[in-house]
């Protein structure tokens, strides 16, 4: 059926078809913001549509428009296709080179239109030009660049241009050996096929290029999702670190008062209203202010670090030490009665006195130890232990004073 169509009809159909594609690409480019590559492809299709329309007006308007300008627009179409591909693949494109190629084509085509009119030569020139650029454009589609992989959509699009290139080479060979009428509008079946294949190439290439862009958007979304997941993981990690740091003393690394309150509310509150004992030791370094004033805050910090480490090394695995602030420490001893808690505290007091010294003088501590009573609140236990610690200081310092409930 298509063989019965004349060349004018084929060119007009080609012009309408490519103009529709150009508008579709234009709206996709404007709304989706795909970047410069789709912009060049859109410009290419507008060029092809105008060129086809001018060819369809052959013998109705001057030959300059229907022969020279129309075919120049076809060359501009394939050059812009090439530019769009190289832009997509992040490859350099020389506008100056493209301009020289287009200029040489116009000069050569004009010569064989005005000075030495020859339809056969013109067909060979335009076919050779379109085939050459189609080949390098297909090659560039498959060119691997950083961040640009080659997938099925690239092979499909490159094959479209390769098939078109091979057909154009076949057209050149057929044209050389055929008798070509000087009236191109009454050309033979090969020339009709060339227009039809151009129409098919225009459709299939546009679909292939949109496929490439669609896959790139998918890949970008996937990368963004992974990046967002990584950022969220990092944020969560930083939150955990922030929470961890907010619950630990930065100097000694032990839990602070906030950590103590959190631990007791989650883990130890059930002991308060049960038959299981919970004991608490409140420890304060003797004469710590004087130590700081005499030897400096750095020396005081060293004492705090050493004392914290010594306690951690010598308490049971289920006991926990917290720095309440300044020189005050609390040791929480779950499932421990007053007798054992007092023994542990006394052993720690001796260890501190014998192992932590400053300028040869021993560092001592006063410790108040208490055991939970029925209906006690956590505040009751802390307050009682604190009072016992102050009693130890008022008595003689370097002393452990425990509750009287088990005495």
C-alpha positions as CSV (number, residue, x, y, z in Angstrom):
1,X,0.0,0.0,0.0
2,X,2.8,2.4,0.9
3,X,4.4,1.8,-2.6
4,X,1.4,3.5,-4.2
5,X,1.9,6.7,-2.2
6,X,3.8,9.5,-4.0
7,X,6.8,11.2,-2.5
8,X,5.0,14.4,-1.7
9,X,2.5,12.5,0.5
10,X,5.3,10.6,2.2
11,X,7.2,13.8,3.0
12,X,4.1,15.5,4.4
13,X,3.3,12.5,6.5
14,X,6.9,12.5,7.8
15,X,6.6,16.2,8.6
16,X,3.3,15.8,10.5
17,X,4.6,12.8,12.4
18,X,7.9,14.3,13.4
19,X,6.2,17.6,14.4
20,X,4.0,15.7,16.8
21,X,7.0,13.9,18.2
22,X,8.8,17.2,18.6
23,X,5.9,18.8,20.5
24,X,5.7,15.7,22.8
25,X,9.4,15.9,23.5
26,X,9.2,19.6,24.1
27,X,6.5,19.3,26.7
28,X,8.4,16.4,28.4
29,X,11.6,18.5,28.4
30,X,9.8,21.5,29.9
31,X,7.8,19.7,32.5
32,X,10.3,17.0,33.6
33,X,13.4,19.1,33.3
34,X,15.5,16.4,31.8
35,X,18.4,18.7,30.9
36,X,20.1,19.8,27.7
37,X,20.2,16.4,26.0
38,X,16.4,16.2,25.5
39,X,16.4,19.9,24.5
40,X,18.8,19.1,21.6
41,X,16.8,16.0,20.6
42,X,13.6,18.2,20.6
43,X,15.3,20.8,18.4
44,X,16.4,18.0,16.0
45,X,12.8,16.8,15.5
46,X,11.5,20.3,14.9
47,X,14.3,20.6,12.3
48,X,13.3,17.3,10.7
49,X,9.6,18.3,10.6
50,X,10.3,21.6,8.9
51,X,12.6,19.9,6.4
52,X,10.0,17.3,5.6
53,X,7.4,20.0,5.1
54,X,9.7,21.9,2.7
55,X,10.4,18.7,0.7
56,X,6.6,18.1,0.5
57,X,6.3,21.5,-1.2
58,X,8.7,20.6,-4.0
59,X,7.8,22.3,-7.3
60,X,5.4,24.6,-5.4
61,X,8.0,27.0,-4.0
62,X,11.6,27.9,-5.1
63,X,14.2,25.0,-5.2
64,X,16.4,26.7,-2.6
65,X,13.8,26.0,0.0
66,X,12.7,22.6,-1.2
67,X,16.1,21.2,-2.1
68,X,18.9,23.0,-0.4
69,X,17.3,24.3,2.8
70,X,15.2,21.1,3.3
71,X,18.1,18.8,3.0
72,X,20.3,21.1,5.2
73,X,17.6,20.8,7.9
74,X,17.8,16.9,7.6
75,X,21.5,17.2,8.2
76,X,20.9,19.5,11.1
77,X,18.5,16.9,12.4
78,X,21.1,14.2,12.6
79,X,23.8,16.6,13.9
80,X,21.4,17.7,16.8
81,X,20.6,14.0,17.5
82,X,24.4,13.4,17.8
83,X,24.7,16.5,20.0
84,X,21.9,15.3,22.3
85,X,23.5,11.9,22.6
86,X,26.9,13.3,23.4
87,X,25.3,15.6,26.0
88,X,23.6,12.7,27.6
89,X,26.8,10.7,27.7
90,X,28.8,13.6,29.1
91,X,30.9,13.8,26.0
92,X,32.3,16.9,24.4
93,X,30.6,18.2,21.3
94,X,32.2,20.7,19.0
95,X,29.7,23.2,17.7
96,X,32.3,24.6,15.4
97,X,32.9,21.2,13.8
98,X,29.2,20.7,13.3
99,X,28.9,24.2,11.7
100,X,31.7,23.4,9.3
101,X,30.1,20.1,8.3
102,X,26.8,21.8,7.7
103,X,28.4,24.6,5.8
104,X,30.3,22.2,3.5
105,X,27.1,20.3,2.9
106,X,25.2,23.4,1.9
107,X,28.0,24.5,-0.5
108,X,28.3,21.1,-2.1
109,X,24.5,20.6,-2.3
110,X,24.1,24.0,-3.8
111,X,26.7,23.3,-6.4
112,X,24.8,20.1,-7.5
113,X,21.5,22.0,-7.4
114,X,22.2,25.3,-9.1
115,X,25.5,25.0,-11.1
116,X,25.6,21.3,-12.0
117,X,22.1,19.9,-11.2
118,X,22.4,16.2,-10.5
119,X,19.7,14.3,-8.4
120,X,21.8,11.1,-8.2
121,X,24.8,13.0,-6.7
122,X,22.5,14.8,-4.2
123,X,21.0,11.6,-3.0
124,X,24.5,10.1,-2.5
125,X,25.7,13.2,-0.6
126,X,22.7,13.4,1.7
127,X,22.7,9.6,2.3
128,X,26.4,9.6,3.0
129,X,26.1,12.5,5.4
130,X,23.2,11.0,7.3
131,X,24.8,7.5,7.4
132,X,28.2,8.9,8.7
133,X,26.6,10.9,11.6
134,X,24.2,8.1,12.4
135,X,27.1,5.7,12.8
136,X,29.2,7.9,15.1
137,X,26.0,8.7,17.1
138,X,25.3,5.0,17.6
139,X,28.9,4.5,18.7
140,X,28.6,7.3,21.2
141,X,25.4,5.9,22.7
142,X,27.4,2.8,23.7
143,X,30.4,4.8,24.9
144,X,31.0,4.2,28.7
145,X,31.6,7.3,30.7
146,X,31.8,7.8,34.5
147,X,28.4,7.4,36.0
148,X,26.9,6.3,32.7
149,X,26.4,2.6,32.2
150,X,25.4,0.8,29.0
151,X,22.1,-1.1,29.3
152,X,19.4,-2.7,27.1
153,X,17.9,0.7,26.3
154,X,21.3,2.0,24.9
155,X,21.7,-1.1,22.7
156,X,18.2,-0.7,21.4
157,X,18.7,3.0,20.5
158,X,22.1,2.4,19.0
159,X,20.7,-0.5,16.9
160,X,18.0,1.9,15.5
161,X,20.6,4.3,14.2
162,X,22.9,1.5,13.0
163,X,20.0,-0.1,11.0
164,X,19.3,3.3,9.5
165,X,23.0,3.8,8.7
166,X,23.1,0.4,6.9
167,X,20.0,1.2,4.9
168,X,21.5,4.5,3.8
169,X,24.6,2.7,2.6
170,X,22.4,0.3,0.7
171,X,20.6,3.3,-0.8
172,X,23.9,4.8,-1.9
173,X,24.9,1.5,-3.7
174,X,21.4,1.2,-5.3
175,X,21.5,4.9,-6.4
176,X,24.9,4.5,-8.0
177,X,23.6,1.6,-10.2
178,X,20.1,2.8,-10.8
179,X,18.7,5.2,-13.3
180,X,17.5,8.1,-11.1
181,X,15.0,10.6,-12.6
182,X,15.9,14.2,-12.2
183,X,12.4,14.7,-10.9
184,X,12.8,13.4,-7.4
185,X,9.1,13.5,-6.7
186,X,8.6,10.6,-9.1
187,X,11.5,8.6,-7.6
188,X,11.7,4.8,-7.6
189,X,10.8,2.4,-4.8
190,X,14.2,2.7,-3.1
191,X,13.7,6.4,-2.5
192,X,10.2,5.8,-1.2
193,X,11.6,3.2,1.2
194,X,14.2,5.7,2.4
195,X,11.4,8.2,3.4
196,X,9.4,5.4,5.1
197,X,12.5,4.1,7.0
198,X,13.2,7.7,8.1
199,X,9.7,7.9,9.5
200,X,10.2,4.6,11.3
201,X,13.7,5.7,12.6
202,X,12.2,8.9,13.9
203,X,9.6,7.1,15.9
204,X,11.8,4.3,17.2
205,X,14.7,6.5,18.1
206,X,12.5,8.9,20.1
207,X,11.1,6.0,22.0
208,X,14.6,4.6,22.6
209,X,15.9,8.0,23.9
210,X,13.0,8.4,26.2
211,X,13.7,4.9,27.5
212,X,17.2,6.0,28.2
213,X,16.1,9.1,30.1
214,X,13.4,7.1,32.0
215,X,16.0,4.5,33.1
216,X,18.3,7.3,34.2
217,X,15.5,8.8,36.3
218,X,14.9,5.4,37.8
219,X,18.6,5.0,38.6
220,X,18.7,8.5,40.1
221,X,15.7,7.8,42.2
222,X,17.3,4.5,43.4
223,X,20.6,6.3,44.2
224,X,18.6,9.1,46.0
225,X,16.7,6.4,48.0
226,X,20.0,4.7,48.9
227,X,21.6,8.1,49.8
228,X,18.6,9.1,51.8
229,X,18.6,5.7,53.6
230,X,22.3,6.3,54.3
231,X,21.7,9.8,55.6
232,X,18.8,8.5,57.8
233,X,21.1,5.8,59.1
234,X,23.7,8.4,59.9
235,X,21.2,10.6,61.5
236,X,19.9,7.8,63.7
237,X,23.5,6.9,64.5
238,X,24.2,10.5,65.5
239,X,21.0,10.5,67.5
240,X,22.1,7.4,69.3
241,X,25.6,8.9,69.9
242,X,24.0,12.1,71.2
243,X,21.7,10.2,73.5
244,X,24.7,8.1,74.6
245,X,26.8,11.2,75.2
246,X,24.0,12.9,77.0
247,X,23.8,10.0,79.4
248,X,27.5,9.6,80.1
249,X,30.0,11.7,81.8
250,X,32.5,12.9,79.1
251,X,35.5,12.9,81.5
252,X,35.2,9.5,83.2
253,X,32.9,7.7,80.7
254,X,30.6,6.5,83.4
255,X,26.9,7.0,83.3
256,X,25.7,10.4,84.6
257,X,22.6,11.3,86.7
258,X,20.3,11.2,83.6
259,X,21.6,7.7,82.8
260,X,21.0,6.7,86.4
261,X,17.4,7.9,86.3
262,X,16.9,6.1,83.0
263,X,18.4,2.9,84.2
264,X,16.5,2.8,87.4
265,X,13.2,3.6,85.8
266,X,13.6,0.9,83.2
267,X,15.5,-1.8,85.1
268,X,15.4,-1.3,88.8
269,X,12.1,0.2,89.8
270,X,10.4,-3.2,90.0
271,X,12.8,-4.0,92.9
272,X,11.4,-1.2,95.0
273,X,8.1,-2.9,95.6
274,X,9.3,-6.5,95.7
275,X,10.9,-8.7,98.2
276,X,14.3,-8.4,96.4
277,X,16.7,-5.9,98.0
278,X,18.4,-3.0,96.1
279,X,21.2,-1.1,97.7
280,X,22.8,2.2,96.8
281,X,26.2,3.6,97.8
282,X,26.7,7.4,97.7
283,X,30.4,8.2,97.4
284,X,32.1,11.6,97.7
285,X,35.9,12.4,97.4
286,X,37.2,13.9,100.6
287,X,38.7,17.4,100.4
288,X,38.3,17.5,96.6
289,X,37.9,21.3,96.4
290,X,41.2,21.7,98.3
291,X,42.8,19.1,96.0
292,X,41.7,21.2,93.0
293,X,42.9,24.4,94.5
294,X,46.3,23.0,95.5
295,X,47.2,20.9,92.5
296,X,45.0,22.3,89.7
297,X,41.9,21.1,87.9
298,X,43.9,18.8,85.6
299,X,45.1,16.9,88.7
300,X,41.5,16.8,89.9
301,X,40.4,15.4,86.6
302,X,43.0,12.6,86.8
303,X,41.8,11.6,90.2
304,X,38.2,11.4,88.9
305,X,39.2,9.3,86.0
306,X,41.4,7.0,88.1
307,X,38.7,6.6,90.8
308,X,36.0,5.8,88.2
309,X,38.2,3.2,86.5
310,X,39.1,1.6,89.8
311,X,35.5,1.3,90.9
312,X,34.4,-0.1,87.5
313,X,37.2,-2.7,87.7
314,X,36.2,-3.9,91.2
315,X,32.4,-4.0,91.3
316,X,30.3,-6.9,90.2
317,X,29.2,-7.2,86.6
318,X,25.6,-6.3,87.5
319,X,26.5,-3.3,89.6
320,X,26.7,0.1,88.0
321,X,28.6,3.3,88.9
322,X,27.4,6.8,87.9
323,X,29.0,10.2,88.3
324,X,26.3,12.4,89.9
325,X,28.3,15.6,89.4
326,X,31.5,17.1,90.7
327,X,33.2,14.6,93.0
328,X,30.1,12.6,93.8
329,X,29.5,9.0,92.5
330,X,26.6,6.6,93.0
331,X,26.9,2.8,92.9
332,X,23.7,0.9,92.2
333,X,23.7,-2.7,93.5
334,X,20.5,-4.6,92.6
335,X,19.5,-7.7,94.5
336,X,22.0,-6.8,97.2
337,X,21.2,-6.5,101.0
338,X,22.8,-3.9,103.2
339,X,25.4,-6.3,104.6
340,X,26.9,-7.2,101.2
341,X,26.6,-3.6,100.0
342,X,28.5,-2.4,103.0
343,X,31.3,-5.0,102.5
344,X,31.6,-4.0,98.8
345,X,31.8,-0.3,99.7
346,X,34.4,-0.9,102.4
347,X,36.5,-2.9,100.0
348,X,36.3,0.0,97.5
349,X,37.2,2.6,100.1
350,X,40.4,0.7,101.0
351,X,41.3,0.2,97.3
352,X,40.9,3.9,96.6
353,X,43.0,4.9,99.6
354,X,45.8,2.4,98.7
355,X,45.9,2.9,95.0
356,X,45.0,6.5,94.2
357,X,47.5,9.1,95.4
358,X,48.5,12.6,94.5
359,X,51.8,14.0,95.4
360,X,52.4,10.9,97.4
361,X,49.3,11.5,99.5
362,X,46.3,9.1,99.5
363,X,43.0,10.1,98.1
364,X,40.1,9.1,100.3
365,X,36.4,8.9,100.0
366,X,33.3,9.0,102.3
367,X,30.5,6.5,101.4
368,X,26.9,6.3,102.6
369,X,25.2,3.0,101.9
370,X,21.5,2.2,102.2
371,X,19.1,-0.5,101.3
372,X,15.6,-0.1,99.9
373,X,12.7,-0.3,102.3
374,X,9.1,-1.2,101.6
375,X,7.2,1.7,99.8
376,X,10.5,3.5,99.2
377,X,10.7,5.7,96.2
378,X,13.9,6.1,94.3
379,X,14.2,9.7,95.7
380,X,13.9,8.3,99.2
381,X,16.9,5.9,98.7
382,X,19.1,8.6,97.1
383,X,18.3,11.1,99.9
384,X,19.0,8.5,102.6
385,X,22.3,7.5,101.0
386,X,23.3,11.1,100.6
387,X,22.6,11.8,104.3
388,X,24.7,8.7,105.3
389,X,27.5,9.9,103.2
390,X,27.5,13.3,104.9
391,X,27.4,11.5,108.2
392,X,30.6,9.8,107.2
393,X,32.2,13.1,106.4
394,X,31.1,14.7,109.7
395,X,32.4,11.7,111.6
396,X,36.0,11.4,110.3
397,X,35.9,11.1,106.5
398,X,37.6,8.1,104.7
399,X,34.7,6.1,106.2
400,X,31.7,3.9,105.1
401,X,28.4,4.6,107.0
402,X,25.6,2.2,106.3
403,X,21.8,2.0,107.1
404,X,20.7,0.9,110.5
405,X,17.9,-1.4,109.2
406,X,20.2,-4.4,109.1
407,X,22.4,-3.5,112.1
